């Protein structure tokens, strides 16, 4: 059977693939906590009772990784959108219908990933957030992109501070205050019940039991959709701005920009990250309060600054990090594989190691597994034009089977 390619594969910006590969390592390090811990616990702060080595590993991943790598991936998603749009315009090719289909397919990937593999999936939110972006910001000029980006990134903080201020003002009305606190405490009680149920299912439930739990987890995640999606839209817009301004398409001509952001992002951002960790270590985010609001503000600043710092550092060092490019070329495949393998290893319907892996072990396990992904990705991309998931994504988007094998010539 002959294969058909609706759109030619364009020359890639290798440094963007390298960045995707780097971001995948960070995402695995951060996600590992949520492979071994129920998703609901994200609202309750650091896991209590950690041994010193586990607490040290948790601090390291939280300070250097949590909230710093999904922004890089989101920036690259927005950059990819901008590049696709530019290339389509240059060829006078249709774009919006194709891109809409691309997002619908991504939405399908997200639903399958969320319900059948792991409920911590980000693809579902990416697809919905990208639909919002193209509906309202498809023609936003360059000078406004970064302004809208910052507005979306910090919008959840405005809502959080508003809730904290409202609860503080309510202290002047003891009855009203007591009623509000009772409501928050009731929500926390229900969350802890959900968390205990999720632990039991993940530890010893069947695959079908876990599907039911993942449905509940996905609904829980979508309940807080505004807080997840708005920063992602903001980072999409930053990625577009970095492309249309030429910074990510011609990095050699903007080395001063990247050097400055490497210094600013990794210094000021690290200070903010450490301060946020200290403030948030024992904070319960279910009840609006000053430490939670201040800590979340610092964590958001740290995420933005360190993401730009990491992005700049990797861009400047791209030549030395070319071994990451194949990982980034098949980023969707590798992302899904991380979830598929580790939920099978940890959950009761697989090897059943739930509760057996100490927190510190996530760091060497993540690096070892990512090393295997580097080797496999290099082997695969030497023979094929796309990763398996990427091939399916393109085939479903264009409605025609895509050529897979590389030419032997």
C-alpha positions as a Python dict, from the first residue, in 0.01 Angstrom:
ca = {
    (1, 'X'): (0, 0, 0),
    (2, 'X'): (135, 343, -89),
    (3, 'X'): (148, 619, 169),
    (4, 'X'): (47, 979, 123),
    (5, 'X'): (180, 1291, 288),
    (6, 'X'): (-52, 1588, 275),
    (7, 'X'): (203, 1833, 407),
    (8, 'X'): (581, 1811, 359),
    (9, 'X'): (796, 1786, 669),
    (10, 'X'): (977, 2117, 703),
    (11, 'X'): (1331, 2173, 827),
    (12, 'X'): (1328, 2164, 1207),
    (13, 'X'): (1483, 2410, 1448),
    (14, 'X'): (1702, 2160, 1632),
    (15, 'X'): (1740, 2377, 1942),
    (16, 'X'): (1361, 2361, 1993),
    (17, 'X'): (1377, 1981, 1992),
    (18, 'X'): (1664, 1999, 2241),
    (19, 'X'): (1453, 2222, 2463),
    (20, 'X'): (1162, 1977, 2444),
    (21, 'X'): (1391, 1694, 2543),
    (22, 'X'): (1526, 1892, 2838),
    (23, 'X'): (1174, 1985, 2948),
    (24, 'X'): (1068, 1619, 2934),
    (25, 'X'): (1332, 1527, 3191),
    (26, 'X'): (1208, 1797, 3427),
    (27, 'X'): (846, 1696, 3373),
    (28, 'X'): (929, 1335, 3461),
    (29, 'X'): (1109, 1442, 3780),
    (30, 'X'): (809, 1648, 3889),
    (31, 'X'): (542, 1402, 3777),
    (32, 'X'): (708, 1117, 3965),
    (33, 'X'): (566, 1249, 4293),
    (34, 'X'): (218, 1220, 4145),
    (35, 'X'): (280, 869, 4015),
    (36, 'X'): (332, 760, 4379),
    (37, 'X'): (86, 1000, 4543),
    (38, 'X'): (-285, 1073, 4471),
    (39, 'X'): (-353, 1380, 4261),
    (40, 'X'): (-586, 1527, 4528),
    (41, 'X'): (-289, 1573, 4761),
    (42, 'X'): (-168, 1860, 4543),
    (43, 'X'): (-398, 2086, 4748),
    (44, 'X'): (-257, 1976, 5085),
    (45, 'X'): (108, 2073, 5064),
    (46, 'X'): (416, 1861, 5131),
    (47, 'X'): (357, 1499, 5223),
    (48, 'X'): (372, 1475, 5605),
    (49, 'X'): (616, 1254, 5793),
    (50, 'X'): (888, 1233, 5527),
    (51, 'X'): (1223, 1092, 5635),
    (52, 'X'): (1516, 1337, 5608),
    (53, 'X'): (1642, 1192, 5279),
    (54, 'X'): (1291, 1196, 5132),
    (55, 'X'): (1233, 1552, 5256),
    (56, 'X'): (1560, 1662, 5096),
    (57, 'X'): (1465, 1505, 4763),
    (58, 'X'): (1121, 1667, 4783),
    (59, 'X'): (1277, 2007, 4851),
    (60, 'X'): (1522, 1968, 4563),
    (61, 'X'): (1255, 1873, 4308),
    (62, 'X'): (1012, 2137, 4435),
    (63, 'X'): (1264, 2421, 4429),
    (64, 'X'): (1438, 2334, 4102),
    (65, 'X'): (1157, 2164, 3913),
    (66, 'X'): (798, 2208, 4025),
    (67, 'X'): (624, 2470, 3812),
    (68, 'X'): (940, 2538, 3608),
    (69, 'X'): (921, 2276, 3331),
    (70, 'X'): (558, 2279, 3223),
    (71, 'X'): (606, 2651, 3138),
    (72, 'X'): (896, 2556, 2907),
    (73, 'X'): (683, 2294, 2737),
    (74, 'X'): (394, 2541, 2711),
    (75, 'X'): (624, 2806, 2563),
    (76, 'X'): (740, 2553, 2305),
    (77, 'X'): (379, 2459, 2226),
    (78, 'X'): (301, 2825, 2156),
    (79, 'X'): (623, 2852, 1954),
    (80, 'X'): (519, 2550, 1749),
    (81, 'X'): (183, 2710, 1676),
    (82, 'X'): (353, 3029, 1556),
    (83, 'X'): (594, 2837, 1334),
    (84, 'X'): (314, 2632, 1178),
    (85, 'X'): (114, 2947, 1110),
    (86, 'X'): (413, 3123, 950),
    (87, 'X'): (494, 2825, 727),
    (88, 'X'): (132, 2787, 616),
    (89, 'X'): (115, 3158, 528),
    (90, 'X'): (441, 3135, 333),
    (91, 'X'): (296, 2849, 125),
    (92, 'X'): (-50, 3008, 104),
    (93, 'X'): (-174, 2680, 253),
    (94, 'X'): (-487, 2636, 467),
    (95, 'X'): (-405, 2653, 835),
    (96, 'X'): (-692, 2717, 1075),
    (97, 'X'): (-902, 2412, 987),
    (98, 'X'): (-594, 2190, 995),
    (99, 'X'): (-480, 2331, 1329),
    (100, 'X'): (-830, 2294, 1474),
    (101, 'X'): (-828, 1927, 1373),
    (102, 'X'): (-482, 1896, 1525),
    (103, 'X'): (-618, 2023, 1857),
    (104, 'X'): (-918, 1790, 1843),
    (105, 'X'): (-683, 1496, 1798),
    (106, 'X'): (-472, 1623, 2089),
    (107, 'X'): (-792, 1644, 2294),
    (108, 'X'): (-851, 1278, 2212),
    (109, 'X'): (-498, 1188, 2321),
    (110, 'X'): (-561, 1378, 2644),
    (111, 'X'): (-886, 1196, 2717),
    (112, 'X'): (-729, 855, 2653),
    (113, 'X'): (-426, 944, 2866),
    (114, 'X'): (-639, 1086, 3149),
    (115, 'X'): (-892, 804, 3167),
    (116, 'X'): (-690, 496, 3071),
    (117, 'X'): (-334, 573, 3185),
    (118, 'X'): (-282, 862, 3430),
    (119, 'X'): (-512, 1139, 3545),
    (120, 'X'): (-226, 1389, 3587),
    (121, 'X'): (-237, 1437, 3208),
    (122, 'X'): (-169, 1788, 3073),
    (123, 'X'): (-269, 1726, 2708),
    (124, 'X'): (-640, 1771, 2774),
    (125, 'X'): (-583, 2113, 2927),
    (126, 'X'): (-337, 2203, 2649),
    (127, 'X'): (-596, 2129, 2382),
    (128, 'X'): (-870, 2333, 2551),
    (129, 'X'): (-632, 2620, 2634),
    (130, 'X'): (-504, 2626, 2275),
    (131, 'X'): (-862, 2645, 2145),
    (132, 'X'): (-915, 2951, 2366),
    (133, 'X'): (-592, 3101, 2235),
    (134, 'X'): (-684, 3065, 1868),
    (135, 'X'): (-1039, 3187, 1926),
    (136, 'X'): (-939, 3509, 2097),
    (137, 'X'): (-571, 3573, 2021),
    (138, 'X'): (-512, 3442, 1670),
    (139, 'X'): (-434, 3791, 1532),
    (140, 'X'): (-284, 3957, 1840),
    (141, 'X'): (9, 4178, 1731),
    (142, 'X'): (360, 4109, 1857),
    (143, 'X'): (375, 4408, 2092),
    (144, 'X'): (72, 4283, 2286),
    (145, 'X'): (151, 3913, 2309),
    (146, 'X'): (380, 3932, 2612),
    (147, 'X'): (143, 4174, 2790),
    (148, 'X'): (-151, 3937, 2753),
    (149, 'X'): (81, 3654, 2854),
    (150, 'X'): (164, 3814, 3188),
    (151, 'X'): (-203, 3893, 3251),
    (152, 'X'): (-299, 3527, 3206),
    (153, 'X'): (-5, 3393, 3408),
    (154, 'X'): (-89, 3611, 3707),
    (155, 'X'): (-470, 3597, 3686),
    (156, 'X'): (-498, 3303, 3931),
    (157, 'X'): (-299, 3506, 4183),
    (158, 'X'): (-549, 3791, 4158),
    (159, 'X'): (-830, 3547, 4236),
    (160, 'X'): (-635, 3391, 4522),
    (161, 'X'): (-552, 3727, 4680),
    (162, 'X'): (-916, 3832, 4639),
    (163, 'X'): (-1025, 3522, 4831),
    (164, 'X'): (-766, 3584, 5103),
    (165, 'X'): (-874, 3949, 5134),
    (166, 'X'): (-1241, 3853, 5151),
    (167, 'X'): (-1177, 3600, 5428),
    (168, 'X'): (-966, 3854, 5618),
    (169, 'X'): (-1242, 4115, 5596),
    (170, 'X'): (-1495, 3854, 5707),
    (171, 'X'): (-1313, 3821, 6039),
    (172, 'X'): (-1492, 4141, 6137),
    (173, 'X'): (-1819, 3944, 6119),
    (174, 'X'): (-1759, 3643, 6346),
    (175, 'X'): (-2067, 3453, 6235),
    (176, 'X'): (-1996, 3502, 5865),
    (177, 'X'): (-1630, 3412, 5918),
    (178, 'X'): (-1718, 3095, 6109),
    (179, 'X'): (-1959, 2991, 5834),
    (180, 'X'): (-1696, 3046, 5562),
    (181, 'X'): (-1429, 2855, 5754),
    (182, 'X'): (-1673, 2571, 5818),
    (183, 'X'): (-1738, 2551, 5444),
    (184, 'X'): (-1366, 2534, 5366),
    (185, 'X'): (-1314, 2271, 5635),
    (186, 'X'): (-1600, 2064, 5494),
    (187, 'X'): (-1439, 2084, 5148),
    (188, 'X'): (-1109, 1971, 5298),
    (189, 'X'): (-1280, 1680, 5472),
    (190, 'X'): (-1433, 1563, 5146),
    (191, 'X'): (-1097, 1603, 4972),
    (192, 'X'): (-924, 1387, 5233),
    (193, 'X'): (-1191, 1120, 5192),
    (194, 'X'): (-1136, 1130, 4815),
    (195, 'X'): (-761, 1106, 4871),
    (196, 'X'): (-793, 799, 5095),
    (197, 'X'): (-1021, 632, 4840),
    (198, 'X'): (-776, 708, 4558),
    (199, 'X'): (-486, 561, 4758),
    (200, 'X'): (-680, 238, 4812),
    (201, 'X'): (-771, 210, 4443),
    (202, 'X'): (-419, 282, 4318),
    (203, 'X'): (-268, 39, 4570),
    (204, 'X'): (-486, -264, 4508),
    (205, 'X'): (-766, -183, 4262),
    (206, 'X'): (-813, -344, 3924),
    (207, 'X'): (-757, -163, 3596),
    (208, 'X'): (-1134, -101, 3572),
    (209, 'X'): (-1136, 35, 3929),
    (210, 'X'): (-860, 274, 3830),
    (211, 'X'): (-1054, 395, 3527),
    (212, 'X'): (-1337, 493, 3761),
    (213, 'X'): (-1090, 668, 3989),
    (214, 'X'): (-930, 847, 3696),
    (215, 'X'): (-1271, 976, 3590),
    (216, 'X'): (-1312, 1126, 3938),
    (217, 'X'): (-957, 1263, 3928),
    (218, 'X'): (-1011, 1424, 3588),
    (219, 'X'): (-1332, 1590, 3709),
    (220, 'X'): (-1139, 1714, 4015),
    (221, 'X'): (-871, 1856, 3786),
    (222, 'X'): (-1127, 2026, 3560),
    (223, 'X'): (-1291, 2182, 3868),
    (224, 'X'): (-978, 2394, 3899),
    (225, 'X'): (-948, 2441, 3523),
    (226, 'X'): (-921, 2820, 3546),
    (227, 'X'): (-618, 2795, 3773),
    (228, 'X'): (-448, 2536, 3549),
    (229, 'X'): (-535, 2675, 3207),
    (230, 'X'): (-485, 3050, 3234),
    (231, 'X'): (-109, 3033, 3304),
    (232, 'X'): (-74, 2780, 3021),
    (233, 'X'): (-242, 3023, 2780),
    (234, 'X'): (1, 3287, 2903),
    (235, 'X'): (300, 3067, 2831),
    (236, 'X'): (159, 2979, 2489),
    (237, 'X'): (157, 3353, 2413),
    (238, 'X'): (516, 3394, 2537),
    (239, 'X'): (618, 3116, 2298),
    (240, 'X'): (447, 3292, 2010),
    (241, 'X'): (616, 3620, 2104),
    (242, 'X'): (959, 3453, 2112),
    (243, 'X'): (897, 3324, 1759),
    (244, 'X'): (748, 3633, 1595),
    (245, 'X'): (1015, 3853, 1755),
    (246, 'X'): (1282, 3627, 1603),
    (247, 'X'): (1441, 3534, 1935),
    (248, 'X'): (1375, 3159, 1910),
    (249, 'X'): (1409, 3135, 1532),
    (250, 'X'): (1743, 3318, 1523),
    (251, 'X'): (1898, 3256, 1866),
    (252, 'X'): (2252, 3338, 1753),
    (253, 'X'): (2143, 3693, 1678),
    (254, 'X'): (1988, 3729, 2025),
    (255, 'X'): (2259, 3580, 2244),
    (256, 'X'): (2271, 3887, 2467),
    (257, 'X'): (1899, 3847, 2537),
    (258, 'X'): (1944, 3482, 2635),
    (259, 'X'): (2253, 3554, 2846),
    (260, 'X'): (2065, 3818, 3039),
    (261, 'X'): (1767, 3592, 3101),
    (262, 'X'): (1992, 3302, 3197),
    (263, 'X'): (2144, 3522, 3469),
    (264, 'X'): (1819, 3685, 3584),
    (265, 'X'): (1605, 3375, 3567),
    (266, 'X'): (1839, 3139, 3747),
    (267, 'X'): (1936, 3386, 4021),
    (268, 'X'): (1626, 3585, 4111),
    (269, 'X'): (1406, 3289, 4022),
    (270, 'X'): (1597, 3056, 4255),
    (271, 'X'): (1563, 3302, 4544),
    (272, 'X'): (1187, 3319, 4484),
    (273, 'X'): (1165, 2938, 4462),
    (274, 'X'): (1345, 2886, 4793),
    (275, 'X'): (1131, 3148, 4966),
    (276, 'X'): (815, 2992, 4822),
    (277, 'X'): (917, 2646, 4941),
    (278, 'X'): (981, 2771, 5295),
    (279, 'X'): (645, 2950, 5306),
    (280, 'X'): (443, 2670, 5147),
    (281, 'X'): (603, 2367, 5309),
    (282, 'X'): (327, 2313, 5567),
    (283, 'X'): (55, 2530, 5416),
    (284, 'X'): (-290, 2391, 5343),
    (285, 'X'): (-411, 2556, 5022),
    (286, 'X'): (-772, 2458, 5088),
    (287, 'X'): (-815, 2760, 5317),
    (288, 'X'): (-731, 3106, 5177),
    (289, 'X'): (-458, 3255, 5394),
    (290, 'X'): (-168, 3497, 5374),
    (291, 'X'): (120, 3242, 5369),
    (292, 'X'): (-50, 3042, 5092),
    (293, 'X'): (-115, 3353, 4882),
    (294, 'X'): (234, 3493, 4932),
    (295, 'X'): (397, 3154, 4874),
    (296, 'X'): (195, 3093, 4557),
    (297, 'X'): (289, 3440, 4430),
    (298, 'X'): (659, 3369, 4483),
    (299, 'X'): (621, 3022, 4328),
    (300, 'X'): (455, 3173, 4020),
    (301, 'X'): (734, 3429, 3985),
    (302, 'X'): (993, 3154, 4031),
    (303, 'X'): (822, 2942, 3765),
    (304, 'X'): (826, 3224, 3510),
    (305, 'X'): (1181, 3338, 3584),
    (306, 'X'): (1342, 2995, 3612),
    (307, 'X'): (1161, 2866, 3304),
    (308, 'X'): (1305, 3154, 3104),
    (309, 'X'): (1641, 3098, 3272),
    (310, 'X'): (1646, 2727, 3186),
    (311, 'X'): (1522, 2797, 2833),
    (312, 'X'): (1796, 3055, 2782),
    (313, 'X'): (2070, 2834, 2929),
    (314, 'X'): (1975, 2536, 2712),
    (315, 'X'): (1942, 2753, 2400),
    (316, 'X'): (2292, 2892, 2457),
    (317, 'X'): (2430, 2540, 2513),
    (318, 'X'): (2233, 2371, 2235),
    (319, 'X'): (2538, 2245, 2045),
    (320, 'X'): (2655, 2050, 2350),
    (321, 'X'): (2307, 1909, 2414),
    (322, 'X'): (2225, 1776, 2068),
    (323, 'X'): (2181, 1425, 2211),
    (324, 'X'): (1847, 1551, 2352),
    (325, 'X'): (1710, 1643, 2008),
    (326, 'X'): (1569, 1296, 1920),
    (327, 'X'): (1390, 1287, 2258),
    (328, 'X'): (1227, 1620, 2176),
    (329, 'X'): (1136, 1512, 1823),
    (330, 'X'): (917, 1238, 1968),
    (331, 'X'): (815, 1431, 2280),
    (332, 'X'): (451, 1318, 2276),
    (333, 'X'): (552, 951, 2253),
    (334, 'X'): (804, 988, 2534),
    (335, 'X'): (560, 1180, 2756),
    (336, 'X'): (293, 911, 2717),
    (337, 'X'): (552, 635, 2770),
    (338, 'X'): (657, 788, 3102),
    (339, 'X'): (301, 765, 3232),
    (340, 'X'): (231, 424, 3081),
    (341, 'X'): (541, 256, 3223),
    (342, 'X'): (540, 409, 3570),
    (343, 'X'): (169, 370, 3643),
    (344, 'X'): (205, 4, 3541),
    (345, 'X'): (508, -36, 3769),
    (346, 'X'): (346, 140, 4065),
    (347, 'X'): (-29, 75, 4054),
    (348, 'X'): (-191, -240, 4190),
    (349, 'X'): (-306, -362, 3848),
    (350, 'X'): (61, -372, 3741),
    (351, 'X'): (365, -458, 3952),
    (352, 'X'): (195, -309, 4258),
    (353, 'X'): (478, -101, 4407),
    (354, 'X'): (240, 163, 4543),
    (355, 'X'): (371, 276, 4881),
    (356, 'X'): (696, 83, 4834),
    (357, 'X'): (906, 352, 4661),
    (358, 'X'): (1059, 614, 4894),
    (359, 'X'): (1040, 973, 4776),
    (360, 'X'): (1417, 1000, 4725),
    (361, 'X'): (1414, 710, 4477),
    (362, 'X'): (1220, 916, 4224),
    (363, 'X'): (1532, 1114, 4130),
    (364, 'X'): (1764, 824, 4029),
    (365, 'X'): (1471, 633, 3877),
    (366, 'X'): (1369, 934, 3667),
    (367, 'X'): (1724, 990, 3542),
    (368, 'X'): (1774, 622, 3465),
    (369, 'X'): (1446, 596, 3276),
    (370, 'X'): (1515, 917, 3086),
    (371, 'X'): (1856, 778, 2989),
    (372, 'X'): (1676, 481, 2832),
    (373, 'X'): (1446, 722, 2649),
    (374, 'X'): (1748, 905, 2509),
    (375, 'X'): (1895, 580, 2373),
    (376, 'X'): (1564, 457, 2234),
    (377, 'X'): (1478, 795, 2078),
    (378, 'X'): (1814, 813, 1901),
    (379, 'X'): (1766, 459, 1766),
    (380, 'X'): (1408, 526, 1657),
    (381, 'X'): (1463, 867, 1495),
    (382, 'X'): (1759, 733, 1296),
    (383, 'X'): (1512, 500, 1122),
    (384, 'X'): (1177, 679, 1127),
    (385, 'X'): (1054, 1030, 1054),
    (386, 'X'): (814, 1049, 1350),
    (387, 'X'): (762, 894, 1688),
    (388, 'X'): (465, 650, 1699),
    (389, 'X'): (230, 896, 1871),
    (390, 'X'): (347, 1181, 1646),
    (391, 'X'): (280, 967, 1338),
    (392, 'X'): (-74, 893, 1459),
    (393, 'X'): (-130, 1261, 1545),
    (394, 'X'): (-31, 1371, 1193),
    (395, 'X'): (-223, 1092, 1023),
    (396, 'X'): (-545, 1175, 1208),
    (397, 'X'): (-494, 1550, 1161),
    (398, 'X'): (-446, 1533, 784),
    (399, 'X'): (-679, 1236, 729),
    (400, 'X'): (-413, 1055, 528),
    (401, 'X'): (-155, 798, 624),
    (402, 'X'): (184, 960, 668),
    (403, 'X'): (511, 813, 544),
    (404, 'X'): (700, 670, 840),
    (405, 'X'): (1033, 523, 734),
    (406, 'X'): (1323, 743, 642),
    (407, 'X'): (1460, 711, 292),
    (408, 'X'): (1755, 472, 266),
    (409, 'X'): (1923, 699, 11),
}
